[in-house]
Amino acid sequence: MSDIALRTVGLGKMYHIGAEREQYRTLRDTLAKAARQPLERIRHPGAATHASEELWALRDVDLEVKHGEVLGIVGRNGAGKSTLLKVLSRITEPTEGRVEIRGRVASLLEVGTGFSPELTGRENIQLNGAILGMTRAEIKSKFDAIVEFSEIGRFLETPVKRYSSGMYVRLAFAVAAHLEPEILIVDEVLAVGDMEFQRKCLGKMSEVAGEGRTVLFVSHSMAAVQRLCTTGLLLEGGKPAFQGTATDTVRRYIESSSRHSETPVLAWAAPDRPAPFDDVVRVHGYRITEDEDRPVKGRLYSGGEYTAHISFDLRRADAALIFMLAFYDKNSQALLFVSDVHDLSGINFASTEPGAYTLSARLPTELFCSQEYEIELLCALHWVGWIFPRDNETRLAFEVVRQDETNPYSQDTRLGMLAPAIEWSLSAEKISSSPES
Amino acid sequence: MTESEKRGASARESGTKGFIVYERKRGWAALDLGELWRYRDLLYFLTWRDILVRYKQAVFGVAWAILQPFLTMVVFTVVFNQIIGVKSPDPKLPYAVFSFAGLLPWQFFAGALARSGVSLVGNSNLLTKVYFPRLVIPFSAVLAGLVDFCISFFVLIGLMAVYGIVPTWQVVFLPFFVLLALAAAVAVSLWLSALNVLYRDVQYAIPFLVQLWMFVSPVIYPTTSIPAGPLRIAFALNPMTGVIGGFRWALLGQEFPGDYLLISTAVVVVLLFGGLFFFKRMERVFADVV
């Protein structure tokens, strides 16, 4: 058990909300109550003075975090994420249960806690450092590194109230980034500042995580959680709903928070009635699977291998038979069109034995943005006639969740309907010192 | 509840060495002044911030620390000495110096109450975002007043020089009275700041309280003019009676406050420890109710 950095046992936090109105019966009661109540509050701090509604912001949280583990905590607003961090950082006392922590803890629940607008950058570095738990000696030794990281340079002696919001956030994060606790508790603090700075913050965060420090990280950016965290905790209504790897936790969260709570399996089955050219082919339907065989429910994640399987009975070999897939955006604008004759398949039904077949096509999910699309199966005898023409009944809606963005705080949806992840490279221009001969 | 307690107990038995445990505390908490000591750098920086911010925002800056007690002294001398006829107890001692020696600790005390009363609520962003011993906040609010106190002290020295008053040997006891003033200010501040988190009315009551308190403290008049009997005992219960009497004794060689000092000191000690325990008890709900 020596590798446990943090453990909670039956942790719960209750708040009293909206005191209900009480009925006073007699004047004597009223007066006696009025006299007693102020004292009640001192005698039982934290207890409600009136009969009020209890709200368990957190309950039954049993958690074990090992040394060096980077735990991502996800959940909807009000799921108890912030309360959990507050209890773990000792800001507020748990109502029940206990927290056991080994090692120096620093919590970063907000960027720039305790910044004084009147004070200069230099003064705020010192003040904020002390507030976050650094000693005077530590602040002194890290001062130059903090200034360099924050890039505020010549504004060091300017009151921070004259800073741009970007500078302010940079300075605040710079101080926090130079904390060296054994356990770091971080709330959603990176979602501020410009892109460049976010990249820098994330870099610093991964550096901290890579140094074998224990990190507890709350974020609404699933990409950030996946990139930084090893394990995940999903909170729902104050209770842990799922614990596992970061990737699994993120999926659970996305599935639980989806607008379509019941996402249909991505599959279409043909009705039992003949389609045109029934003597050539009878299509039974198509379905989309992940990793060859797992059925997919309405959502495709970047990085997954997705395949469309079209099953049909071939009744007579025919060179004109082609299968196609069309992709549309959510406004039914055609985006992509792929087919077994156009693409890299070399499939030809000219001499195929009649029988039952499954035609599989890998879906180009790496081309899609994080948004909703539609897929449609088309089928025809080339130059002869359609079996499933455009805008047919096979259309299925699905959603793509991109998780491979380098910057998780960049806009979720890129400009345009497609977002292929392409290779970029940077090479320095070779400037020859002597004239070329 | 019982189940989680059981679980808690089993965790305790299973040997959780090296772990710091947070759980709900019941009853009166230990003072844990050692922790306060570990956070002394924070106390230093917060005090420093309060001082910096105050002098940066004010156009006149340090001039305020000189003008405020000086003008008060001038008004007191004109109104109470010239018009109403309150006399300094010693014919050789001008009323101006006499009243200033009383104003010196009094304004420190009054300023400490005004600042610390709202200190916790004013720093709510800190209370809800980061952990540190909450005692640091009212402490720093009180300590920040020491700068003004020092400046006023130099004004008093200048005033004494102008009137040709030489301090007596008793001046070596002055640090004790400064400490007593500090302890009195901290003691009352602990109560007021914690109460203000629970009842915001406190911050409206503080200016009124300070005003009344000044009249029942011997700032304007000497302790010798308090009639003997129960009134004297009642006045002695005011911690500032002993402090102001002590300042005048140490600096100006006035009558030793004797019984006043003894009772006032005892009251300060009781208020201070009572305040510390009260504050520690209330501290656990600060973040939730502030």
Contacts between the chains, C-beta under 8 A, distances in Angstrom:
chain1	res1	chain2	res2	distance
A	1	B	14	8.0
A	7	B	11	7.8
A	7	B	19	7.6
A	9	B	4	7.2
A	9	B	7	5.1
A	9	B	8	5.9
A	9	B	11	5.1
A	10	B	3	7.2
A	10	B	4	3.5
A	10	B	7	5.0
A	10	B	8	7.0
A	12	B	4	7.2
A	15	B	288	6.9
A	38	B	199	7.2
A	41	B	198	5.7
A	42	B	198	7.5
A	42	B	278	7.7
A	42	B	281	7.7
A	42	B	282	7.2
A	45	B	281	6.3
A	45	B	282	5.6
A	45	B	284	6.3
A	45	B	285	4.5
A	46	B	284	6.6
A	46	B	285	4.6
A	46	B	288	7.0
A	86	B	128	7.7
A	86	B	287	7.0
A	87	B	22	7.4
A	89	B	130	7.3
A	89	B	131	5.4
A	90	B	22	5.6
A	90	B	131	4.1
A	91	B	127	7.5
A	91	B	128	6.5
A	91	B	129	7.0
A	91	B	130	6.9
A	91	B	131	5.3
A	91	B	287	4.9
A	92	B	284	8.0
A	92	B	287	4.4
A	92	B	288	5.7
A	93	B	22	7.1
A	93	B	23	7.8
A	93	B	24	5.5
A	93	B	25	6.9
A	93	B	284	4.6
A	93	B	285	7.7
A	94	B	22	6.7
A	94	B	23	6.0
A	94	B	24	5.8
A	95	B	24	6.1
A	96	B	1	5.8
A	96	B	4	4.8
A	96	B	5	7.9
A	96	B	24	6.7
A	97	B	4	4.9
A	97	B	7	7.5
A	97	B	8	6.8
A	97	B	23	6.9
A	98	B	8	5.1
A	98	B	11	6.9
A	98	B	21	5.6
A	98	B	22	6.7
A	98	B	23	3.9
A	99	B	21	6.9
A	99	B	22	4.4
A	99	B	23	7.1
A	100	B	11	7.1
A	100	B	16	5.5
A	100	B	19	4.0
A	100	B	20	7.2
A	100	B	21	5.3
A	101	B	19	6.4
A	101	B	20	5.1
A	101	B	21	7.9
A	101	B	22	7.4
A	102	B	18	5.2
A	102	B	19	5.1
A	102	B	20	7.2
A	107	B	129	8.0
A	107	B	130	6.4
A	107	B	131	6.9
A	109	B	129	4.8
A	109	B	130	7.1
A	110	B	125	7.8
A	110	B	129	4.8
A	113	B	125	6.4
A	113	B	126	6.3
A	113	B	129	4.4
A	113	B	130	5.4
A	114	B	123	7.8
A	114	B	125	6.9
A	114	B	126	5.2
A	114	B	129	8.0
A	114	B	130	7.4
A	116	B	49	5.8
A	116	B	52	7.9
A	116	B	53	5.8
A	118	B	52	7.5
A	118	B	53	5.0
A	118	B	56	5.0
A	118	B	57	6.0
A	119	B	49	6.8
A	119	B	52	6.1
A	119	B	53	6.9
A	119	B	56	7.6
A	123	B	49	7.7
A	123	B	52	6.6
A	126	B	45	6.2
A	127	B	45	5.1
A	127	B	46	7.7
A	127	B	48	7.7
A	127	B	49	5.3
A	130	B	41	5.4
A	130	B	42	4.7
A	130	B	44	7.5
A	130	B	45	3.9
A	130	B	46	7.6
A	131	B	42	6.5
A	131	B	45	7.5
A	131	B	126	6.6
A	131	B	130	5.9
A	131	B	132	7.3
A	132	B	130	6.7
A	133	B	42	7.9
A	133	B	130	7.9
A	133	B	132	7.5
A	134	B	41	7.8
A	135	B	41	5.1
A	136	B	41	4.7
A	136	B	44	7.2
A	136	B	45	7.9
A	159	B	56	7.9
